[in-house]
């Protein structure tokens, strides 16, 4: 289950993971979803978060599902990026189409640069 709203008890951990990832990728990302947020109760000290992060990477708008291990520390949080993990069948793919509203201004920006724009839709992807 993907929730667009990060539960309050995971907000600081999610923001720490987002900030770490944005710095690691040298790009700005925003949290647009969290996978199975109810699997981590408020009393847990360390948690594994699966975040849906949308932003720009290598000049392209992307949405990614990324895994993080977030542990409280004296300086705030220690964040470890979990990679090379098998994707569970039925779970969101690592590379996702942007959620509604993420590319809200994209068409307006592109139309101002060109005389015409061709949009190609393929199985719900664009």
N, C-alpha and C positions, 0 to 999 in steps of 0.2 A: 504494500500500500504506500502510495506517495501522498504526502501532505504538503500543500503549498505554504503552510504556516508552521514554523519551527516552534515546538512547545517551549514555554517559558523556562522550564527547568533545564533545557538543552541550549538555550539561546547563546550563552557565553561561550560554550564549547564549540557550537557551530560557527560563531563569528571568529573564534580563534583559528579554526580549521580553514575558513574562507580566507582570512587575512594571510595565513601561512601559504596557502596555495597561490593566491594572487601574487605574493612576493616571489615565490618559487618560479612562477611562470612569467614574471615581469609584465603582467597584464592585470586589468581590473576585472573581477568577477563579482557577481551578486548571487546570493542564495535564492533559488526559485522553487526549491522543494527539498524535502527530506524523506528518505525511504524508511518505512517502519519505525517511526519515532516512538511508538508505545513500547518497543522492545527494551528500552532503557529507562528503568524507574528513576525517580528523582534522587533516591538515596545512593545510587551507584557513584563511586568515585572516578572510575575510568570508564570510558565508553568508546565503542566503535560506531562512528557515524557514517552514513551513506548520504551524501549531499548531492543535489542537482545544482550545478553551478553554471551560470550562463555569463558569457562575456566575449571578449575578442581574443583570438589566438592566431598568431601569424597572419594578421589582417583579415581573418574570417570570423564571423559571428558563429559561436558554437555553444552548445549546451552539453555538459559532461556529467556523468555520474562518477563520483570519486569517493573512495573509502579512506577514512582517517581513524587513527587511534588517538584519542585525546585524553590526557591525564593531567590533573591539577599539579602545579608545581609552585615553588616559592615566587617565581617570576610571572605567574599567571597560569599558562597551560603549556605542556609539552605536546607537540603535534607530530605524529608519525604518519606518513602517507603509506597506505597499504596498496601495493601493486601486484601484478601477476596473480590475481585472484580469479578463480573460475566464476563466471557469471551463472547464477542459478537460473534454470529454465523458467521462463515466465516473468523474470525480474526485468527492470528497465535496462536497456542496452547501455554500454559505456558511452556511446556517442548518440545523443538524442536530438530530435527535432526541438527547436525552441518552444517553450510553453507559450500559450496565447498572451499577447501583449509585450513579449520580450523584444520583438522586432517592430514595435508599434510605429516608429518613424522611419523605418528602412525604405519603404516604397517612396515616400515623399522626398527623402534625401537622394535616392537614385534618380527619380524623375527630374529633379532639378539639374542633374549632371548630363542627361542624354535627351535626344529628340524623342525616343520611344523606348519602352522597356517590354521585354517578352518574359512572361512568367510561365514556367513549366511545372505542372503538378504531376507527380508520379507516386501513386500509392500513398498519398497523404504527405509525402515529403516534398520540399521545395527548396 
